[in-house]
C-alpha cells in the first residue's frame, strides 16, 4: 500500500473505528466473462469498430461510486457490443444511419466521466445491440477567431489538450470541472457541466456561440452570433440533451484572456449561519469572486485541515486586465461584517490544502471504495431562504438512511457555486460499508436524500446531469407540457429511438 493510501486509511480508521477497511483488489480483466458481440458492423465502417473485451468493458460504465465498486467486484453486466470511433463527422452520420436501420442503440461517449449512469447500456432489451460512439478522434481546435475571442472546437477534445491548443493564443475556455483531465468538450455541452469557478461564466451554457449536431434526421448547425432574440435558442435544445437528441460534433466557444493577476484568502467563522450570510453578501455584491467556496465545519476539517466551528470560506479573485487585491480586501471587509476572521497571510493555507484535496478527491474515493467504504457525493441548488431548512433536512435524511443501511459515517456540505439568488450545496457522504453491499447501501442513501430534494423544490442536480440515476426525480420536476414537447422532438430527430435510450425521456 502506498504511503498516501496508508495515511488516508489511517485517518478514516481514527474517524470511524468500526470500519472494516479491508483492501479488495480488482479481479484480472481476463477472468471477466464478456459475451460475444450481438451485431457486426457493415464493411463500410468496420475499420472504425472495436469488439475487444477490454475496450467494451472500458466503455460500459462511468466513474460513479457504484460504477467503481461493481468493477472491483467483477460484476460485468451489460457492455456495448461494439466501440465505434469515427474519424470525421461523415462517419457519425453513417453510424447513426446504420444503427437506425438495424435497431441498434447508440450511446455517445466523450471521456466516460459520467457519475449518473449516462453512458451505461442499462437498456430494456428492445434493441438488437448497443454501440458506444467514442468521439475521441474528433479532437481538434479547427479555428481561432482572436478578434472575437472564440474558437471552433471539435467535441472529442479533452480538457488539458484544449487548453494546450489555446495557450499560444493567450486564451482559455476557463472551464475546469473536477473531471477536467478526463472529460471532453462534447461531454460538457451534452451534460450542461459546471466549471470550477464559483461565480460568472461557470456553466458551459454561457460559453457557447453555436453548436453543430448530427441527428438521425440530419445535421443541425446554429447561427454563430454574440446574441439573438430570434425565437427559442436551438443551442439550448441540445445543451443538456445527454446524447438522446443528437451527437454534438463541434462548437464555437467563447474564450477569455488568460488571467495574470490572482489573490486569495481563507476566512474562519465561529458560527455557520454567519458564514452563510457572508457568502450570500459576496454573491450579491457584484465582486464576482472566481472562488467562493464555503466549507462547513466537517468538510473544513476533513479536506482543508481547518478546525473552525463555523466553517471556512475559501476566496479567490483573478483577472487578465487588472490587479485584484482591492476586490479581495472588499470581500474580506464583507466577511468581517458577518463575524469572519481572515487568516493571517502566513497562515492562509486552508485554501491551498482544500484545493489539493479537491483535485485528489476522486482518487481517494476510489481507494476508499476498495476498502469497503461508502464515499460519494450529491449536489443541488436552492434559494438562500430555503437553504438552512434544506440542509438540515438533507443531513437528517442522510444520517437516518445510513443508520437504516447499517453504515456509520458523516455527512459534509460545501458550496461549489453561488448565485445572487442562492447557493449550490454539494454534500459528501463518508461511511463504513459492508463489502458486497456498499452499492445497495449507497442506493438507499441516495434515494432518501433525493426524495428530500424533490419534496423541498431543490433541483435534483446542479451540474452532474440526469443520466439514468436521476430519472425518477427529474421526471417529477420537469413540467408535463415540456415533457410532451421533448418527446415530440425526440421522435422527430430520432424516429428510431436509438440515441441513448432511457436518458431524460422514454421513447414514444
N, C-alpha and C positions, 0 to 999 in steps of 0.2 A: 504494500500500500504506500503510495506517495506521501510525502510529508504534509502537503496541503490537505489531502484527503483524510489523513490520520488526524490532523488538527481539527478538521471540520467535524468528523465523527466524535471526537473528544468533546467538542463544545456541545453537540447535541446530547451526548450522554450525560453531561452535567445539567443540562436544562430539562431533559426527560429521562430520569434514571431508570424508568421501566421499559424503555425502548429496547428491542432485541438487537438491532444494528448488526445483524449477520450479513456478510457480503455474499451476494448471489451473482456470480459471473454469467454473462450471456452464453447461450449454447452455440456451438460451432454452426456456421451457416450451412455447412454441408450436411448437417443432421436434420435440417428442417425440410419437411416434405412439401414441395411446391409442385402442384399438379401441372400437367401439360397444357399449353395454350389451347383454348377452345376455338380460336379463329386464326386464320392465316391471311396475311396482307396480300393484296394483288401485286403483281410483279412491278407495276409502275412505281410503287412506293416501298417495295420490300427492303431496299437498301437503307431506308430511314428507320427501320424497325429492329428492335431487340427483344428476344424471348429468353434471354439469360436469366436464370433464377435470382441471382444477386441483384440484377437490375430491376426485376419485377418486385422483389421484396423491398428494395430501397424506395420504390415509388408507391408503396401500398399504404403508408401512413404518414402523419405529420410528426410534430415534435411536442405534443402534449404529454403530460404526466402519464395518462392512461396508454398512450402510444409507446412510451419508453418502457413501461412495466410489461406490457403484453409482449414486446420484443424480447425483453430479458427472460420472460418465461417461455419463449419459443412458441407462442400462440400465433400461428401464421394467419389464419383467417383467409378472407378473400384477398387476392392480389390481382393486379392488372394482367391481362393475357399478353399484352404487348406494350412496350415502351417505344413511342414514336418521337423522333427528334427531327422536326422539319428544318430545312436549311434556308428556306425562303417562304414568304407569305403565300406563294402559289401552292407550296406543299401543304400548308394549313388548310387551304380550301379543298385540296384534293382529299385529304384525310377526312374532313367533315363530310364531303360528298360520299365517299365510300362508306363511312360509318352510318350515315343517314339511310342509305340504300340497304345496308346489311343489318340494321337494327342494333348497332354496337354502341355502347355508352362511351362518351369521351370526357375525360376529366383533365382539364387544362392544369399544367403543373409548372410552377416557377422555381422557387427554391425548396419547396416542400416544408416550409416552416409553420404551416397551419397548426393551431392549437385547438381547433374546434371541429375536427373531422372533415375539413373542407376538401381534402384530396383523397380521402379514404373511399374505396369502392364498396361502400356499405349499401348495396342495391337490393332490389326486391326479386331478382331473378327473371325479370321480363325481357332482358336484353341478351342477345346472342353472345356477347362478350364485353370486355372492358378494355379500353385503350387509355394509357396515360400519355397525354400530349405534352412532352417536355420541350419548352421553348428556349432551352439553354443555348442553342446555336444562333438564335436571333438576339445578338448581344452587342450591337454596335451603336455608337453615337454617330448618326448619319450626317448631321449638320448642326452647326452652331451659329446662331444669329446674335453676334455680340452686341449690336446696337439695341436690340430688344431684350437682351439678357434672357435668351431662350435657346432651347436645343431640341432637335428631333431625335428621339432615342428609341431604340428597339426594346421590346418588353422583357426579353430574357436576360438583360444585363444585371449582374449582381451589384450590390451597393458599393463595395470597395473599387470594383472596376469602373463603375460610373464616375466616382469621384476622381479616380486617377486620370480619366479622359478629360474631365472638366478642369482639372487643376492648372494645366498650362495656359488656359484662358483666364485664369484668375477668378473662376466662377465655381459655384457649388449649388447643388439642388437643395442642400440644407435640410435633408430628410434623413434622420438617423433613428429608426426604430431599434429596439433591443436586438432584433434579429438581423440587423443591418448587414452583417458579414455573410449571411446565408440566404437572404431573401432578395427578390428581384423587383424591378420597376413594375412589371406586369402584375405581380402579386400585390404590391402596394396599392395599385389602382383598382384591382378587382376586389379588394377587401376594404377599401377606404381606410387605409392604415393611418395611424397617428405616429408622428415622429417623436424624437426625444425632447424637443423644445416645448416648454410648458405653456407658452402663450404665442399667439400670432403666427400664421402660416405654418402651423404644425401638422394639420391634416393634409394628406396628399390631394384632396379635392381642390384646395386653394392654390395648388401649384400647376394645375392643368390648363393649357391653352386649347388643345384639341386632341381628339383620340381617333385612332384608326382600328376598327374592329371587324374581324371576319366572322360571319354568321353563316349557317346553312342556307339562308335566304339571300346572301350577298354581302358585300363589303359596305360598312358604314364609316364614313370619314367626315368628321365635323369641321366646320369652317374655323380656321385659325384666326382668332380675334382677341384683343385685350378685354373685350366685354361686349355683350349683346343683350338686347331686350326682345329679340325675335322669338317669341314663344317659349315653351318649355325647353330646357337645355338638353340636347341629345347626349352630351357627355355625362350628365347626371343620371341618365338611364343606365349607362354601363358601369359607372363608378359604383363599386359595392355589389355588382351583379354576380361576383364569385364564379364566373365561368359558366353560368347557366343560361345566358342570353347570347354569348358570343365569345370569341377569343381575341383579347386585346393584343395587337401585334406591335404597335408603336404609338408614341405620343409626342406632341410638342409640349415641353415642360418649362415653366417659368423658373429662372435661376436667380441667384443672389451673388453679389461680390463676396469673396472670402473675407471673413472678419479679421481685423488687425488689432483691435483693442478688446480686452476682456477684463472683467473684475468680478469677484465673487466673495461670499462670506457665508458663515453659518450663524444662526440665531437660536438661542436656547430660550425656552419658556417654562414658567413654573406651573401654568395651567393650560390644558389642551384647548379649552374654549377660547382663551386669549390668542393662542396660536392660530386657530381657525379664523378669528376676527382679523388678525393681522394679514393673513393670506387673502382674505376677501378684500381688504382695503387695498392691497397691492394689485389684485386682479382688476379692480375698478379704478385704479389711479391713472391709467394711461402710460405707465412707465414701461410696460411690456417686457418684463424680465425674460431672458432666454431659459433660465432655470428658476423654478419657484415650486419646489417640492417640499411639502410638509410631511414629515415622518412622525407617526405617533410614537409614544414612549417605547413600545415593544419593538417597532420597526427600527427606531433610532438605536436601541441597544443591540439588536441582532446584527444589523447591517451597516451601522455607522460608528459603532463602538462608543456611543454617547449616552450617558446616564442622565436623562433630563426628564423630570416628572411631567412636563407639559409637551414634550416632543421637541423636534429640531426642524427649523425651516432652512433649507438649502437654497441659497440665492445665487444667481449668476446673470451677468449682463455682457453683451458683446455688440460690436459694431464694425462695419467696414469703413465708416465715414468719420467717426469722431471718438474721442476718449469717453469712457462710460463711468468714470469714478463718481461724477456728480449724481448720476442716476442711482448708483449703488448707495451713496450716502443718503439720498432722499428716501430710498426704500428702507434703509436701516432706521431712519427717523420715524417712519410709519410703524415699524416693528416696536420701537421703544415706546411709542404712544399706546401700544397694546401689551406692554409688560415684557417685551422681548429683550434679551441681553445678547448683543452681538459678541462673538468670541473675540478675544484679543488676536491681533494679526498673527502672532507667533503660534497661536493655538487653534487657528482656523483649519483644522484637519478633518473635521467631520464630513465636510463636503467631498474632499478627495477620497476619504475612506468609503463613503457611501458610493461614490462614482465607481471605484474599483469593485465594490461588492455588486453593484448593478450590472457591470459587464461580466462578472463571474457567476451571477445567479443561475443562469440556465445550466452551466456545467456542474455547479454544486447540487442543483436539484436532481440531475441525472445520477450523480454519485450517491446521493442520499436515497434515491428510489431503489438503487441496487442493494441498499442496506435495510430495506423494508420500511422506509419512512414514506409518509404521505406529504409531499411538498408540491403545492400547486397554488395557482392564483385565480382570481376572478375580478372583474372590473366593471364599472358602471359610470354613470354621470347623473347628477341631480341638481336641483336648485339649492342655493345657500340656505334658504329657510327650511328645506326638507332634510338637510344633511345630518344634523345631530340625531334626530329620531331614526333616520335610515341606518346610520352607523350602529346605533345601539341595537336595532332590530336584527341587522345582519350579523353582528357579533354574537348575539344571543342565539340566533338560529344555527350558526356555525358550531358554537360550543355544544348546543344540545344535540346536533347531528353527530358530532364527534363522540359525545358520550354514548349515544344510542348505537353507534357503529363500533364501540369499544376502542376508540382511538384517543389517547391522551395527547393534548397538544395546545398550541397557542395560535391566536389569530392576530395579524398585524394589519395596519392600514397606512397608506400613504397617498398623497395626491400626485398623479402623474401629469395632469394638465389642469389649468384653472382658467375660468372664463369670468367675465363680469357678472354673469347670472348664476354661476355655480361651478363646483369642482368636479373632477373625475376621480373618485376614490378607487384605489387599487388595493385589494385585500390579499393577504398571503396566509396560507394555512401550513403549519408545521406540526405534524402529528405522528406518533408512533403507530405503525400499522401491523397487521398480521400478514406475513408473506403468503402470497396466494390469494389474498382477499383485498389487497390495497386498492385495486381498481374499483371493486364493488363498494368499498368504504368511501372512496372519493366520490363516486357517483351519488351516494346518499347525501353527502355533504353538499355537493354542487346543486343537487335538486332542491335541497332545503333552502339554500341562500337564493337560488333563482326564483323560488316562489315568493320570497320576501321582496326581491327587486320588482317582480311583476306586480305584486299586490300594492306596492307603495309608489308605483308610477315612475320608477327609475328605469333607465334603458337596460336591456339585457346585455348589451355590450357597447362600450365606448369606442374600442379600436381593435378588438380581436375577431370581428366578423361573426357571421351567423353559423355558417357551415351546417353540419348535421346535429351538432351537440346542442345548439341554442334554438333549434327549430320550434320546439313546443311553446317556448315563451315568446319568441319572435312572432309566431302566428297570432298570439293573443294581443300583442302590442300594435300590430300592423292594421291600419283601417281596412274594413271589409271592401269598400269600393276600390281602394288601391290594390288589394289582393286580387280582385277580379280583373282589374286593368293589367296587372303584372302577368296573370295567367294568359290573358289575351295577347300580350306582347310576346310571351314565351311561345305560344302556338304559332304566331306569325313568323318569328325569327328562327325558331327551331321546331318546325312542324313534326319532325320525327321524335322529338322528346329525348334526344341523345345527349345533350350537353349537361354534364354534371347533375344527373337526376337526383332528386331528394334534397338539393340545396336550395334554400329560400322558398321554393314552392314545389308542389307535386304536379306532375304532368296532368293535363286535362284528361 
